[in-house]
């Protein structure tokens, strides 16, 4: 089986993520929020590190329930800052509270966050036509800029490019990868 070169085949979580999640279109708002949270924590770290901590993040952040996260208080922030199983960055934790609130405002405006995200491409998947490694694009610049205008944090173009890959808006599977659809 041919996979993208970046996949660590010794890490079952990474292989599963590559084979069944990354680059596949997702439309569920819960899934979209989960990856928005995870991608923002990834800033400055490796994706494999975050993926390995995904289950711990799920527990720590109340199953990625943005309705609950939007209500986090200082006590919950302290609890998260003391959780050795996740990335303990106060700025990133506070960003999740802020982003959860804005996520719900976007849902109200567009009927779902999925509608909002997919509207940037008219509901089409963007396929890269070569194996050139990219970290941003005009699309990620546009989405990042719009999210920032709405008040989201830790949503720079590089994070958003990775996010768009994670939720399948951008399919960056290498040309010879068996999972490129």
C-alpha positions in Angstrom: 0.0 0.0 0.0 1.4 3.4 -1.0 0.9 6.3 1.5 2.2 9.8 1.6 5.9 9.9 2.6 5.2 11.9 5.8 3.3 9.1 7.5 5.1 7.4 10.3 4.0 3.8 9.6 5.1 2.7 13.1 2.5 4.9 14.7 -1.0 3.3 14.3 -2.8 6.5 15.2 -0.9 8.4 12.5 -1.6 5.7 9.9 -5.3 5.6 10.7 -5.5 9.4 10.6 -3.8 9.4 7.2 -5.9 6.6 5.7 -9.3 7.4 7.1 -9.5 11.1 8.1 -7.0 13.4 6.5 -8.0 14.8 3.1 -11.5 13.2 3.3 -14.4 15.7 3.2 -16.1 16.2 6.6 -19.3 18.1 7.2 -20.0 17.4 10.9 -19.7 20.6 13.0 -18.5 18.5 16.1 -15.7 17.0 14.0 -14.9 20.4 12.6 -14.6 22.0 16.0 -12.4 19.1 17.3 -9.9 19.7 14.5 -10.0 23.5 14.9 -9.1 23.0 18.5 -6.4 20.4 17.8 -4.8 22.4 14.9 -4.6 25.5 17.0 -2.8 23.5 19.7 -0.4 22.2 17.1 1.1 25.6 16.4 4.8 25.3 16.9 4.6 21.5 17.5 4.4 18.4 15.3 1.0 17.1 14.3 2.1 13.6 15.4 2.5 15.0 18.9 -1.0 16.4 18.9 -2.5 13.3 17.4 -0.8 11.2 20.1 -2.5 13.4 22.7 -5.9 13.5 20.9 -7.6 11.2 23.4 -6.3 13.2 26.3 -7.5 16.4 24.7 -10.9 14.8 24.2 -11.2 14.0 27.9 -9.7 17.4 29.1 -11.9 19.4 26.7 -15.2 17.7 27.5 -15.4 15.6 24.3 -14.7 18.8 22.3 -18.2 20.1 23.1 -18.0 23.7 22.1 -21.1 24.6 24.1 -19.4 23.5 27.3 -16.0 25.0 26.3 -17.5 28.4 25.7 -18.5 28.4 29.4 -15.1 27.5 30.8 -14.0 29.7 33.8 -10.7 30.3 35.6 -11.1 27.1 37.6 -11.4 25.0 34.4 -8.4 26.9 32.9 -6.3 26.1 36.0 -7.4 22.4 35.8 -6.3 22.3 32.1 -3.0 24.1 33.0 -2.3 21.3 35.5 -3.1 18.5 33.0 0.2 16.9 32.1 -1.4 14.9 29.3 -2.2 17.9 27.1 -0.3 20.9 25.8 -0.4 23.4 28.7 -0.4 26.8 27.1 -2.6 29.3 28.7 -3.0 31.4 25.5 -4.1 28.4 23.5 -6.5 27.3 26.2 -8.1 30.7 26.4 -8.3 30.8 22.6 -10.4 27.7 22.7 -13.0 29.4 24.9 -13.0 32.4 22.7 -13.1 30.3 19.5 -16.0 28.2 20.8 -18.1 31.3 21.2 -17.3 32.5 17.7 -17.8 29.1 16.3 -21.4 29.2 17.6 -22.0 32.7 16.2 -20.8 31.4 12.8 -23.2 28.5 13.1 -26.0 30.9 13.8 -25.1 33.0 10.8 -24.6 30.1 8.3 -26.9 27.4 9.9 -23.7 25.4 10.5 -20.0 25.9 10.6 -19.7 23.3 7.8 -21.8 25.6 5.5 -19.5 28.5 6.4 -16.2 26.6 5.7 -17.4 24.9 2.5 -18.8 28.2 1.1 -15.2 29.3 0.5 -14.9 26.7 -2.2 -18.5 26.4 -3.4 -18.6 23.0 -1.7 -15.8 21.7 -3.9 -12.7 19.8 -2.8 -9.4 21.5 -3.7 -6.9 18.9 -5.1 -3.3 19.9 -5.4 -2.1 19.0 -8.9 1.5 18.2 -7.9 3.5 17.0 -4.9 4.8 20.4 -4.0 4.8 20.8 -0.2 2.6 23.7 0.8 1.9 25.3 4.1 -0.4 28.1 3.0 -2.5 29.0 0.0 -4.7 31.9 -1.1 -7.6 29.9 0.3 -6.1 29.5 3.7 -5.1 33.2 3.7 -8.8 34.1 2.9 -10.3 31.8 5.6 -7.7 32.8 8.2 -8.4 36.5 7.5 -12.1 36.0 7.8 -11.8 34.0 11.1 -9.5 36.6 12.5 -11.9 39.4 11.6 -14.6 37.5 13.5 -12.3 37.4 16.5 -10.8 33.9 16.5 -7.3 33.3 17.8 -4.6 30.9 16.7 -6.0 30.7 13.2 -3.1 31.9 11.1 -2.9 30.9 7.5 -0.5 27.9 8.2 -2.9 26.6 10.9 -5.9 27.0 8.7 -4.1 25.3 5.7 -3.5 22.3 8.0 -7.1 22.5 9.2 -8.5 22.6 5.6 -6.4 19.4 4.9 -7.7 17.8 8.1 -11.4 18.3 7.2 -10.9 17.5 3.5 -11.5 20.9 1.9 -8.0 20.5 0.6 -6.8 17.0 -0.5 -3.1 17.0 -0.4 -2.5 13.3 -0.7 0.6 12.8 -2.8 -0.1 11.8 -6.4 1.0 8.2 -6.0 -0.8 7.7 -2.6 -3.4 5.0 -2.7 -5.7 7.2 -0.5 -5.9 10.1 -2.9 -9.4 10.0 -4.2 
